[in-house]
């Protein structure tokens, strides 16, 4: 059966809608969630993922048509109602579909049950978590999979940084990621004279724990948070993106640097867009269930 996800939209006024919140979609933070009667709804547009779900909007008819990649489901939703039709069967929703400011919001429970996404809610941070099947596979790799692939993923994730954290004061066109040897879920990021230390939380997002200015930047170093201790030997990856350079190596517990590779991507195209590479003999030691 052709899987078509069809939403017929009507104008709807929701008097008890709470202020917008954030949600995590496949490792990226998006500030497009709303709360209705204590239920979390996410913007349909934010869930657009060609590997899982695509959709189109017909402005003339006010209809959104979305298709799952495997073309197996037909879902009919109408704003203001608490029922939906899934493959010809009526399904009760925990809250209504909402059309707000020309955007369509759908209940997280519906996303989970009807479209095969992983859905959870972080009550402490008041953040909804949504992962497509592809996103869930990536999350599993991040938390307990191949070390190199996990490091590649972590460099692309949204960062959680406190509002009172530091901002870079320097200049520069190099980003350096440094990981404890054998680990992917803790790292520092050096950029524009500011070192930021992150730890990946249970939701799969890096959280800033400590920051400090480079001593070369100013005689008055700023510092924020709690500096990590006892890390020991490390590995680093430097992305000199302005000059298309790339370097990586090891740093022992005493701080001695051993460069293992230094490449120009223009001369060696195989390193184009490469930021993380395997370190010979390194094994992962920080997997989480």
C-alpha positions as CSV (number, residue, x, y, z in Angstrom):
1,X,0.0,0.0,0.0
2,X,1.3,3.5,-0.9
3,X,2.3,5.1,2.3
4,X,1.1,8.6,2.4
5,X,0.9,10.7,5.5
6,X,-1.9,13.2,4.9
7,X,-2.9,16.1,7.1
8,X,-5.9,18.2,6.3
9,X,-5.4,21.5,8.1
10,X,-8.0,23.8,9.4
11,X,-7.5,27.1,11.3
12,X,-7.4,26.4,15.0
13,X,-7.2,28.7,18.1
14,X,-5.7,27.0,21.1
15,X,-6.3,29.1,24.2
16,X,-4.2,27.0,26.6
17,X,-1.1,26.7,24.5
18,X,2.1,27.3,26.6
19,X,5.3,29.0,25.5
20,X,7.5,27.4,22.9
21,X,10.1,24.9,24.1
22,X,13.0,23.0,22.7
23,X,13.4,19.5,21.4
24,X,16.3,17.3,20.2
25,X,15.9,15.9,16.8
26,X,18.6,13.4,15.8
27,X,21.2,15.2,17.9
28,X,20.3,18.7,16.8
29,X,18.5,21.1,19.2
30,X,15.5,22.9,17.8
31,X,13.4,25.5,19.5
32,X,10.1,24.6,17.9
33,X,8.2,22.6,20.5
34,X,4.9,23.7,22.1
35,X,2.9,22.4,25.1
36,X,-0.8,21.9,24.9
37,X,-2.7,20.6,28.0
38,X,0.6,19.3,29.4
39,X,1.4,17.4,26.1
40,X,4.4,18.1,23.9
41,X,3.9,18.8,20.2
42,X,6.7,19.3,17.7
43,X,6.7,21.1,14.4
44,X,6.2,18.8,11.5
45,X,8.7,20.8,9.4
46,X,11.4,20.1,11.9
47,X,11.0,16.3,11.3
48,X,11.8,16.5,7.6
49,X,14.4,13.7,7.0
50,X,14.5,12.2,3.5
51,X,15.9,9.0,4.9
52,X,12.8,8.6,7.1
53,X,10.0,11.1,6.3
54,X,9.3,13.7,3.6
55,X,6.3,15.9,3.0
56,X,4.8,18.6,0.8
57,X,2.4,21.4,1.5
58,X,-0.4,22.3,-0.8
59,X,-1.3,26.0,0.0
60,X,-4.4,25.9,-2.1
61,X,-6.0,23.1,-0.2
62,X,-4.2,23.5,3.1
63,X,-3.0,19.9,2.9
64,X,0.4,18.5,4.0
65,X,1.4,15.2,2.3
66,X,4.3,13.3,3.9
67,X,5.7,9.9,2.9
68,X,7.8,7.5,4.9
69,X,10.8,6.1,3.0
70,X,9.3,2.6,2.8
71,X,5.9,3.9,1.5
72,X,3.9,1.7,3.9
73,X,1.6,4.0,5.9
74,X,-1.4,6.3,5.3
75,X,-2.2,8.7,8.1
76,X,-5.0,11.3,8.1
77,X,-5.0,14.1,10.6
78,X,-7.2,17.1,11.0
79,X,-6.5,20.1,13.2
80,X,-8.7,20.4,16.3
81,X,-9.6,16.7,16.5
82,X,-8.2,14.0,18.8
83,X,-8.5,11.2,16.3
84,X,-6.4,10.2,13.3
85,X,-6.8,7.5,10.6
86,X,-3.9,5.1,10.2
87,X,-4.2,2.7,7.3
88,X,-7.9,3.0,7.4
89,X,-8.2,2.6,11.2
90,X,-9.1,5.3,13.6
91,X,-6.6,6.1,16.3
92,X,-7.1,8.2,19.4
93,X,-4.5,10.9,20.0
94,X,-3.4,12.3,23.4
95,X,-4.0,15.8,22.2
96,X,-5.2,17.6,19.0
97,X,-3.1,18.6,16.0
98,X,-2.3,22.3,16.1
99,X,-1.9,24.9,13.3
100,X,0.0,27.9,14.8
101,X,1.4,30.8,12.7
102,X,1.0,28.7,9.5
103,X,3.0,25.8,11.0
104,X,1.7,22.3,11.9
105,X,2.4,20.7,15.2
106,X,1.9,17.0,15.9
107,X,1.9,15.0,19.2
108,X,5.1,13.2,20.1
109,X,3.2,10.0,21.0
110,X,1.7,10.0,17.5
111,X,5.1,10.4,16.0
112,X,6.4,7.4,18.0
113,X,3.5,5.0,17.5
114,X,2.6,5.8,13.8
115,X,5.9,6.7,12.2
116,X,8.4,4.5,14.0
117,X,10.4,7.3,15.7
118,X,12.0,7.0,19.1
119,X,10.5,9.5,21.5
120,X,11.4,10.4,25.1
121,X,11.1,13.4,27.4
122,X,13.8,14.9,29.6
123,X,11.8,16.3,32.5
124,X,14.8,17.9,34.2
125,X,15.7,20.0,31.1
126,X,12.1,20.1,29.8
127,X,13.3,18.9,26.4
128,X,11.6,16.4,24.1
129,X,13.9,13.9,22.3
130,X,13.0,12.6,18.9
131,X,15.1,10.2,16.8
132,X,14.3,8.7,13.5
133,X,15.3,5.1,12.9
134,X,18.5,6.4,11.3
135,X,19.0,8.8,14.2
136,X,18.6,6.0,16.7
137,X,21.2,3.9,14.9
138,X,23.6,6.9,15.1
139,X,22.8,7.4,18.8
140,X,23.7,3.8,19.5
141,X,27.0,4.2,17.6
142,X,27.8,7.4,19.6
143,X,27.2,5.8,22.9
144,X,28.7,2.3,22.4
145,X,29.8,1.8,18.8
146,X,33.0,2.2,16.8
147,X,35.4,4.8,18.4
148,X,36.2,6.7,15.2
149,X,32.6,6.8,14.0
150,X,31.4,7.9,17.5
151,X,34.0,10.8,17.4
152,X,32.9,11.8,14.0
153,X,29.3,12.0,15.2
154,X,30.1,14.0,18.4
155,X,31.8,16.8,16.4
156,X,28.5,17.4,14.5
157,X,26.1,17.4,17.5
158,X,24.4,20.5,18.9
159,X,26.2,21.8,22.1
160,X,24.4,22.6,25.4
161,X,26.2,25.7,26.8
162,X,25.0,27.7,29.8
163,X,23.9,31.2,29.3
164,X,26.7,32.5,31.5
165,X,29.4,30.5,29.7
166,X,32.3,32.3,28.0
167,X,32.4,33.5,24.4
168,X,35.7,33.5,22.3
169,X,37.6,36.7,22.4
170,X,40.3,35.7,20.0
171,X,40.6,35.1,16.3
172,X,41.6,32.1,14.2
173,X,40.6,29.5,11.6
174,X,41.5,26.3,13.3
175,X,39.3,24.0,15.4
176,X,41.0,21.3,17.5
177,X,39.2,18.4,19.1
178,X,41.0,16.6,21.9
179,X,39.7,13.3,23.3
180,X,41.0,11.2,26.3
181,X,42.7,8.1,24.8
182,X,40.0,5.5,23.9
183,X,37.1,7.8,24.5
184,X,34.4,9.6,22.5
185,X,32.0,11.0,25.1
186,X,34.4,13.5,26.6
187,X,36.4,16.1,24.6
188,X,37.8,19.6,24.5
189,X,37.2,22.0,21.6
190,X,39.8,24.7,21.0
191,X,38.6,27.6,18.8
192,X,39.6,31.3,18.7
193,X,41.7,31.1,21.8
194,X,39.0,29.5,24.0
195,X,39.2,25.9,25.3
196,X,35.8,24.3,26.0
197,X,35.4,20.9,27.7
198,X,32.3,18.9,27.0
199,X,30.7,15.7,28.3
200,X,28.0,13.8,26.4
201,X,24.9,13.4,28.4
202,X,22.4,10.4,28.5
203,X,20.4,12.1,25.7
204,X,23.5,12.1,23.4
205,X,24.2,15.9,23.5
206,X,27.6,17.4,24.5
207,X,27.2,19.6,27.6
208,X,29.8,22.3,28.4
209,X,31.4,21.7,31.8
210,X,34.5,24.0,31.8
211,X,36.1,26.8,29.7
212,X,39.3,28.7,29.8
213,X,41.1,31.3,27.6
214,X,44.4,30.4,26.1
215,X,47.4,31.8,28.0
216,X,48.6,33.2,24.7
217,X,45.5,35.3,24.3
218,X,45.7,37.5,27.4
219,X,47.5,37.8,30.7
220,X,44.1,37.8,32.3
221,X,42.7,34.3,31.6
222,X,39.0,33.9,32.0
223,X,37.7,30.6,33.4
224,X,34.3,29.1,33.8
225,X,33.1,25.9,35.3
226,X,35.0,23.0,36.9
227,X,38.3,21.9,35.2
228,X,38.5,18.2,34.5
229,X,41.3,16.3,36.3
230,X,43.0,13.0,35.8
231,X,42.5,12.7,32.0
232,X,45.9,11.3,31.2
233,X,47.0,10.6,27.6
234,X,45.0,12.1,24.8
235,X,44.6,12.3,21.1
236,X,43.9,15.4,19.0
237,X,42.5,16.3,15.6
238,X,43.1,19.8,14.2
239,X,40.9,21.1,11.4
240,X,42.7,24.1,9.7
241,X,39.7,24.8,7.5
242,X,40.8,28.1,6.1
243,X,44.0,26.6,4.6
244,X,42.5,23.1,4.0
245,X,44.9,21.6,6.4
246,X,44.4,18.7,8.8
247,X,46.7,17.3,11.5
248,X,46.3,14.7,14.2
249,X,48.4,13.0,16.9
250,X,48.9,12.1,20.5
251,X,49.5,13.9,23.8
252,X,51.0,12.0,26.7
253,X,50.2,12.5,30.3
254,X,53.1,14.9,30.7
255,X,51.9,17.0,27.7
256,X,54.4,15.8,25.1
257,X,52.9,16.1,21.6
258,X,53.6,13.5,19.0
259,X,52.2,14.4,15.5
260,X,51.0,11.3,13.6
261,X,49.9,13.0,10.4
262,X,49.7,16.4,8.7
263,X,47.9,16.8,5.4
264,X,46.8,19.4,2.9
265,X,43.4,18.5,1.6
266,X,44.0,20.2,-1.8
267,X,47.0,18.0,-2.4
268,X,45.4,14.9,-0.9
269,X,41.7,14.9,-1.8
270,X,40.9,11.7,0.1
271,X,41.0,13.9,3.3
272,X,38.4,16.3,2.0
273,X,35.9,17.0,4.8
274,X,37.8,14.6,7.1
275,X,38.2,15.8,10.7
276,X,38.5,12.5,12.6
277,X,40.6,9.5,11.6
278,X,41.4,6.2,13.3
279,X,44.4,6.1,15.6
280,X,46.3,2.8,15.2
281,X,46.0,0.5,18.2
282,X,43.5,2.6,20.0
283,X,40.5,0.8,21.5
284,X,37.3,2.3,22.9
285,X,36.9,2.3,26.7
286,X,33.9,4.5,27.4
287,X,30.9,2.7,26.0
288,X,27.5,3.3,27.7
289,X,24.5,1.0,27.6
